[in-house]
Amino acid sequence: MIDSTTTARASWRAADLGARREISLPQGRMAVFESGTGRPIVFVHGLLVNANLWRGVVPRLAGEFHCVTLDMPFGSHTLSMPGADLTPPGMAELVCTAIEALELGPVVLVGNDSGGALCQLVATSRPDLVQRLVLTSCDAYENMPPLLVRAIRLTARIPGGLGLLMSALRLPWVRNSPIAFGALSIRPIEPRAAESYVLPAGIARDIRDDLRRALFGQHRRHTLGAAAHFAEFDRPVLIAWSGRDPIFPMAHALRLATDFPHARLEVIPEARGFSPEDEPVRLATAIAEFAAASRSAHVR
């Protein structure tokens, strides 16, 4: 039996994310967090993290922008979505329906990790919803899923393997190791946030089932399919790529900055894949400057 304290630790979200709301979508219920007013910025995280990934970025932007952080069904969420399509196209549609349900209009869309891949799909399939696009280190081109996720998928194929993995990740020395979050963050992640990442799929079978479907839905055909349409996206794009990233190669950042017609690259130097964890101030500054630029301005 799971005690109430463990459940509370799994559902903890930083107060800096703002007010929590639950929205009803065709795919199921989703938790979102809102803070600030102004031009809307929507933040999309990836696998095995949740809205807490952006807890250091949002408070630095909420004074000028309307920050909306989604709690995506990537295995660290608390509202399961049984039966929902959790392939990348299905998840991208979930982002679109959330933007529409919240009546946000065209937004500045910010993605990290596998959430960045979803943002690529949204930008190329529903450009009417995206005013500007920010891609931090993320799956792109042939790198979906990256090697670390492929290893997790192998574990998930073993009966009971995913549950055992999530139990192991509750140990700080395991989750901070180079085969887990240590590959994605230079510094150990704040314990409360790290626990909120690993506990939900460890204690709830329905969340674990969502994670399994999200894992096995990933394939490079989705990112390559989006890439085929980058040249058609005529809005400004910021590629804010981590400088010390072993998972997401800098070659892909350079390729993205070339393939999008109005893009520029900014390196976040002292960060691995989770730049919102490693360098939230530097990342927030880059996003603020980019989002505040004239709506008609293009970047290169």
C-alpha positions as CSV (number, residue, x, y, z in Angstrom):
1,M,0.0,0.0,0.0
2,I,1.2,3.5,-0.9
3,D,1.1,5.9,2.0
4,S,-0.3,9.5,1.7
5,T,3.2,11.0,2.2
6,T,4.5,9.2,-0.9
7,T,1.5,10.2,-2.9
8,A,2.0,13.8,-1.9
9,R,5.7,13.7,-2.9
10,A,4.7,12.3,-6.3
11,S,2.2,15.1,-6.9
12,W,4.3,18.0,-5.6
13,R,4.7,20.8,-8.0
14,A,6.7,24.0,-7.3
15,A,4.6,27.0,-6.2
16,D,6.7,29.1,-8.7
17,L,4.8,27.4,-11.6
18,G,1.7,29.3,-10.6
19,A,-1.9,28.2,-10.1
20,R,-2.8,24.6,-10.9
21,R,-5.8,23.9,-13.1
22,E,-7.3,20.7,-14.5
23,I,-8.6,20.9,-18.0
24,S,-10.8,18.3,-19.7
25,L,-9.7,17.3,-23.2
26,P,-10.9,14.6,-25.6
27,Q,-7.9,12.5,-24.5
28,G,-8.5,12.9,-20.8
29,R,-7.8,15.3,-17.9
30,M,-4.6,17.3,-17.8
31,A,-3.0,19.4,-15.1
32,V,-1.7,22.8,-16.2
33,F,0.0,25.6,-14.3
34,E,-0.4,29.3,-15.0
35,S,1.5,32.3,-13.9
36,G,1.7,35.9,-15.1
37,T,0.0,37.9,-17.8
38,G,0.9,39.0,-21.3
39,R,2.0,37.2,-24.4
40,P,1.5,33.4,-23.8
41,I,4.4,31.1,-23.5
42,V,3.6,27.3,-23.3
43,F,6.2,25.0,-21.9
44,V,6.4,21.3,-22.9
45,H,8.6,18.8,-21.1
46,G,9.6,15.3,-22.1
47,L,9.9,11.8,-20.8
48,L,10.1,11.1,-17.1
49,V,9.9,14.7,-15.9
50,N,6.9,16.9,-15.4
51,A,6.0,20.6,-15.1
52,N,8.6,21.0,-12.4
53,L,11.3,20.9,-15.0
54,W,10.4,24.6,-15.7
55,R,10.2,25.7,-12.1
56,G,13.4,27.8,-12.4
57,V,12.4,29.4,-15.7
58,V,8.8,30.4,-15.2
59,P,9.2,32.8,-12.3
60,R,11.8,34.7,-14.3
61,L,9.3,35.2,-17.1
62,A,6.0,35.6,-15.4
63,G,6.5,39.3,-14.7
64,E,6.2,40.0,-18.4
65,F,4.5,36.9,-20.0
66,H,1.6,34.5,-19.4
67,C,3.4,31.3,-18.6
68,V,1.5,28.0,-19.1
69,T,3.3,24.8,-18.1
70,L,1.7,21.5,-19.2
71,D,1.9,18.3,-17.1
72,M,2.3,15.9,-20.0
73,P,1.5,12.1,-19.8
74,F,5.2,11.1,-20.0
75,G,5.4,9.0,-16.9
76,S,5.8,11.7,-14.2
77,H,2.3,12.9,-14.3
78,T,-0.6,12.2,-11.8
79,L,-3.7,12.2,-14.1
80,S,-3.6,9.1,-16.2
81,M,-4.9,9.0,-19.8
82,P,-6.0,5.4,-20.4
83,G,-6.8,4.8,-24.1
84,A,-5.3,8.1,-25.3
85,D,-2.9,8.1,-28.3
86,L,0.5,8.7,-26.7
87,T,2.5,8.3,-29.8
88,P,4.4,11.6,-30.7
89,P,1.6,12.7,-33.2
90,G,-1.0,11.9,-30.5
91,M,1.0,13.8,-27.9
92,A,1.4,16.7,-30.3
93,E,-2.3,16.8,-30.8
94,L,-2.7,16.9,-27.0
95,V,-0.5,20.0,-26.9
96,C,-2.7,21.5,-29.6
97,T,-6.0,20.7,-27.9
98,A,-4.6,22.1,-24.6
99,I,-3.7,25.4,-26.3
100,E,-7.1,25.6,-27.9
101,A,-8.9,24.6,-24.7
102,L,-7.1,27.4,-22.8
103,E,-8.0,29.9,-25.6
104,L,-4.4,31.0,-25.8
105,G,-4.2,31.8,-29.5
106,P,-0.8,31.7,-31.2
107,V,1.8,31.1,-28.5
108,V,5.5,31.1,-27.9
109,L,6.0,27.3,-27.7
110,V,9.0,26.0,-25.8
111,G,10.1,22.4,-25.7
112,N,12.8,20.2,-24.1
113,D,13.9,16.6,-24.7
114,S,11.1,14.5,-26.2
115,G,8.8,17.5,-25.6
116,G,10.9,19.4,-28.1
117,A,10.1,16.8,-30.7
118,L,6.4,17.3,-29.9
119,C,6.9,21.1,-30.5
120,Q,8.4,20.3,-33.9
121,L,5.3,18.3,-34.8
122,V,3.0,21.1,-33.6
123,A,4.9,23.8,-35.4
124,T,4.8,21.9,-38.7
125,S,1.2,20.6,-38.5
126,R,-0.5,23.5,-36.7
127,P,1.6,26.6,-37.4
128,D,-1.5,28.7,-36.7
129,L,-1.0,27.9,-33.0
130,V,2.7,28.9,-32.9
131,Q,3.8,32.5,-33.0
132,R,7.4,31.6,-32.1
133,L,9.2,28.4,-31.4
134,V,12.0,27.7,-28.9
135,L,13.8,24.3,-29.0
136,T,16.1,23.5,-26.2
137,S,18.1,20.2,-26.4
138,C,15.7,17.7,-27.8
139,D,15.0,14.7,-30.0
140,A,15.4,15.6,-33.7
141,Y,16.0,14.0,-37.0
142,E,17.3,10.4,-36.6
143,N,17.8,10.8,-32.8
144,M,14.3,9.6,-31.7
145,P,14.5,7.9,-29.3
146,P,18.0,8.7,-28.1
147,L,20.2,5.9,-26.7
148,L,19.2,6.4,-23.1
149,V,15.5,6.0,-23.9
150,R,16.3,2.9,-26.0
151,A,17.9,1.4,-22.9
152,I,14.8,2.1,-20.9
153,R,12.6,0.5,-23.6
154,L,14.6,-2.7,-23.4
155,T,14.0,-2.8,-19.6
156,A,10.3,-2.1,-20.2
157,R,10.1,-5.2,-22.5
158,I,10.9,-7.4,-19.5
159,P,7.8,-8.4,-17.4
160,G,7.9,-6.2,-14.4
161,G,11.1,-4.5,-15.6
162,L,9.7,-0.9,-15.8
163,G,8.3,-1.1,-12.2
164,L,11.7,-2.3,-11.0
165,L,13.5,0.5,-12.9
166,M,11.2,3.1,-11.3
167,S,11.8,1.6,-7.9
168,A,15.6,1.8,-8.4
169,L,15.3,5.4,-9.5
170,R,13.9,6.3,-6.1
171,L,17.5,5.9,-4.8
172,P,19.4,9.2,-5.2
173,W,22.6,7.5,-6.2
174,V,20.9,5.6,-9.0
175,R,18.9,8.5,-10.5
176,N,22.0,10.9,-10.3
177,S,24.2,8.3,-12.0
178,P,25.4,8.7,-15.7
179,I,22.8,6.1,-16.8
180,A,19.9,8.2,-15.5
181,F,19.5,11.9,-14.8
182,G,23.2,12.3,-14.4
183,A,23.4,12.1,-18.2
184,L,21.0,15.0,-18.6
185,S,22.0,17.3,-15.8
186,I,25.4,18.4,-14.6
187,R,24.2,19.0,-11.0
188,P,22.0,16.7,-9.0
189,I,18.4,17.7,-9.4
190,E,16.6,19.2,-6.4
191,P,15.4,16.1,-4.4
192,R,11.7,17.2,-4.3
193,A,11.6,17.7,-8.0
194,A,13.5,14.5,-8.7
195,E,11.1,12.5,-6.5
196,S,8.2,14.0,-8.4
197,Y,9.8,12.7,-11.6
198,V,10.3,9.1,-10.5
199,L,7.6,8.3,-8.0
200,P,4.4,8.5,-10.1
201,A,5.2,5.6,-12.5
202,G,6.7,3.7,-9.6
203,I,3.6,3.8,-7.4
204,A,0.7,3.8,-9.9
205,R,0.2,1.2,-12.5
206,D,-2.0,3.4,-14.7
207,I,0.8,6.0,-14.9
208,R,3.2,3.3,-15.6
209,D,1.0,2.1,-18.5
210,D,1.0,5.6,-19.9
211,L,4.7,5.7,-19.7
212,R,5.0,2.4,-21.5
213,R,2.9,3.6,-24.4
214,A,4.8,6.8,-24.6
215,L,8.1,4.9,-24.7
216,F,7.1,2.5,-27.4
217,G,5.4,5.1,-29.5
218,Q,8.7,6.9,-30.2
219,H,10.3,6.5,-33.6
220,R,12.5,8.5,-35.8
221,R,9.9,8.6,-38.6
222,H,8.0,11.2,-36.5
223,T,10.9,13.6,-36.2
224,L,12.1,13.0,-39.7
225,G,8.6,13.6,-40.9
226,A,8.4,16.9,-39.1
227,A,11.9,17.9,-40.4
228,A,10.6,17.5,-44.0
229,H,8.4,20.5,-43.4
230,F,10.7,22.8,-41.4
231,A,11.3,25.0,-44.5
232,E,7.5,25.8,-44.5
233,F,7.6,27.2,-41.0
234,D,7.9,31.0,-41.5
235,R,7.9,32.1,-37.9
236,P,11.0,32.9,-35.8
237,V,12.8,30.0,-34.1
238,L,15.3,30.0,-31.3
239,I,17.5,26.9,-30.9
240,A,18.7,27.2,-27.3
241,W,21.0,24.2,-27.2
242,S,23.1,22.9,-24.3
243,G,26.8,23.1,-24.6
244,R,27.8,20.0,-22.7
245,D,25.1,17.6,-23.9
246,P,26.1,13.9,-24.5
247,I,22.5,12.9,-25.5
248,F,21.5,15.6,-28.1
249,P,24.3,16.4,-30.5
250,M,25.3,19.9,-31.3
251,A,25.3,18.9,-35.0
252,H,21.5,18.6,-34.7
253,A,21.3,22.1,-33.3
254,L,23.3,23.5,-36.3
255,R,21.1,21.5,-38.6
256,L,17.9,22.8,-37.0
257,A,19.2,26.4,-37.2
258,T,19.8,25.9,-40.9
259,D,16.6,24.0,-41.8
260,F,14.2,26.5,-40.2
261,P,14.3,29.5,-42.5
262,H,14.1,32.1,-39.7
263,A,16.2,30.6,-36.9
264,R,19.2,31.3,-34.8
265,L,21.3,29.2,-32.4
266,E,22.2,30.2,-28.9
267,V,24.4,27.9,-26.8
268,I,23.6,27.4,-23.1
269,P,27.1,26.6,-22.2
270,E,27.1,25.0,-18.7
271,A,24.2,22.6,-19.3
272,R,23.4,19.1,-20.4
273,G,20.1,18.1,-21.9
274,F,18.1,19.5,-19.0
275,S,19.1,23.1,-19.4
276,P,16.0,24.3,-17.4
277,E,17.6,22.4,-14.5
278,D,21.3,23.4,-15.1
279,E,21.0,27.0,-16.3
280,P,17.5,28.3,-15.7
281,V,18.6,31.9,-15.5
282,R,20.5,31.8,-18.8
283,L,17.7,30.0,-20.5
284,A,15.0,32.3,-19.2
285,T,17.0,35.3,-20.3
286,A,17.3,33.9,-23.8
287,I,13.6,33.1,-24.0
288,A,12.6,36.5,-22.7
289,E,14.7,38.4,-25.2
290,F,13.4,36.2,-28.0
291,A,9.7,36.3,-27.0
292,A,9.8,40.1,-26.4
293,A,11.1,40.8,-29.9
294,S,8.8,42.5,-32.4
295,R,6.1,40.0,-33.6
296,S,7.1,40.7,-37.2
297,A,10.8,40.4,-36.7
298,H,12.6,37.4,-38.1
299,V,15.8,36.0,-36.6
300,R,18.9,34.5,-38.2
